[in-house]
Amino acid sequence: MPHQPRRQFIGLSTSALAGALVPGPVKRLFAPPTAEITVHLTQSLGEIAPTIYGQFIEHLGRAIYGGIYDEQHRQFRPDVLEKVQRLRPPLLRYPGGTVTKIYHWKDGVGQNRPVRKNLIWGGYDTNQVGTDEFVQYARLLGAAPFLTVNMSTGTAEEAADWVEYCNATQGYYAAQRQANGHAAPYQVKYWGLGNEEAAKEDAGRLQDPRDYVKQAWYYAKLMKLQDPTIQLIMVGDKPDWNQQILQELHPICDYISLHLYANSKPGDPASLFASIAEMEVAIKTTAAQIKALTPERVTGFSKWYRFPSRQQPVKIALDEWGIWENGGKGAYDLEVDYTWNHALGVATFLNIFQRNAAVIGLATWAQTVNVLAPIMTNETTSICQTIYYPMELYRRLCGPRSVAATTTGAATLDVSASTDGKTLTLAIVNRDSTAAITVKINAKVAGRWIAHELNAPSVAAMNTLQAPDTNVVSYKQRTLLASATTYTVAAHGITLLQAAL
Ligand code: AHR
C-alpha cells in the first residue's frame, strides 16, 4: 500500500477524541482510520497447538558448545539458560538438523564419550552434551524433548534402541539409562524420522521419496514396537515429495515436516515479507495435500503391526522455521545479525501460524543460540537479538484458540486474533518502515483495550555484543480509552491488543 498522507489534528475537544484509542490529554496527534480490522469471534480457525512455540538446538558451530553449554566448566551457561527460560519454549528439538545424518546417540551417553569429527558442520564434537544433558536442559526449560533419528549412517535398530533408552523401564538400554543415574523414563513423545532427506547435497541416502517411504516404515515399526505411544514426524519437502509421503505413510505419520526459512533481497529489507508470504502458500499447499490424501482417522490398520495407527489427523510440523540471511559469521555464515525488520518478520510468521492453526501441530524456531538465533554469546556475555522480543511476547499473551480477523485498506498490516474465551488478543504488525497506520477495529469486547507495544528506532536497529547493555527494543503497555474504536499502529510497530470479552 502507498504510504497514507499523515494528516494531523491538533487540539480537538475531548468528545471528538472519544473514538480514538489514544489515551491522555486533549492535545494528541492522530490520523483518521485508513484501514479496518474486523474480528469474527465465532469463526474459529482452530486450536493453536502450544507446541508451535518450540526451539531447536543442533550440534552445529557455537549452538551447543559456547552457546547453551560451557565445555570448560562442564555446565550449562547460566546467562544463556536464563534467557532461554524467559522464552518459555514448550518443545525442544535436537540433535539436528543436518547433523542428524552422522549423529550416533550412543556416543553421547555414559562415562566414555568419544570425540568425533563433525563431518557436516566442521570442528569436533566432544559429546559432553548428549541425550541425558539434552533432556536435563529441556526440563530446565519446561520443554518437551523432540529427538531426530539418523536414517543415513544409522540403522533402524539404533533408533529403536534410543527409544528404549529414553522411554522404557526395562531392557538393556533402559538399564543403561538407569546406570547413568536416570531412574525414571524420559517419556520422549516426539521423534523425527530423519531430517531433510530430500536434500541432494547432504550426506543422506534416501533422496528418492520411494526410498524414504520404505525406510520410514521400517524405522517406524521398530521404534513403535519399543514404544507404541510415540509420535512420528516424517520428512516433507516440495509438493511432489509430500504427495508420496502422505499417500504411503499416512497411517503412521503424525506430522509431516516443512522447513521454512525466509530471507530478503540485498538492500531491500521489505522483500522479507514477500518471502514470508511464500511460506504461508507452502503451508496452505501442504494443508490441501493433507486434506486430499489422508483420512482424518485411519481404519483397517492390521493388528499384526502390533502397535496402533495414528490416532489424530495428520498435522504439519514446522520443525525448522526462521530467517536465514546471507553474510553471517561463524560456521557456514550461520551467525546472523537480526535487525528490527526481522522482528517484524517473526511476528508476521507467528500470525501466519495462528491463521493456519488448524493444520500446524508444532513448530521449532531454528535455532536458539548463536546459529540463526535469538540469543548470541561471546566468552563473557550474551544478548537477546531483536527477534527475541516478539517470540517472547506472543508466547506470553496469545490465546489457545485462533479466530478469524479480516483486514482492509492496508497491505503492510498483518493481523491474527486469538482467545481463551475470556480475553481477545489481537496481534497487529505494521511492516511499513515509515508510516503509522490508524485502524478502525470492529470487535465485540467488554473491557478496555490494553496495548502491548514493541518497537525500535528504525527497521535497521540491532542489538549487538559490542554494546551488550543497549537494548534497541522498547516495550510499552498502556490502557486505552474505554470507548475506543480506533488504534494507531506506529511505523514498524508490533502491537498485541488485549480486551476482556
Ligand atoms: O538450521 C540449520 C540447518 O538448516 C539445519 O541443520 C538443516 O536441517 C537446515 O537446512
Residues whose N, C-alpha, C, O or C-beta is under 5 A from the ligand:
A	BS01	AHR	G97 T98 V99 E196 A366
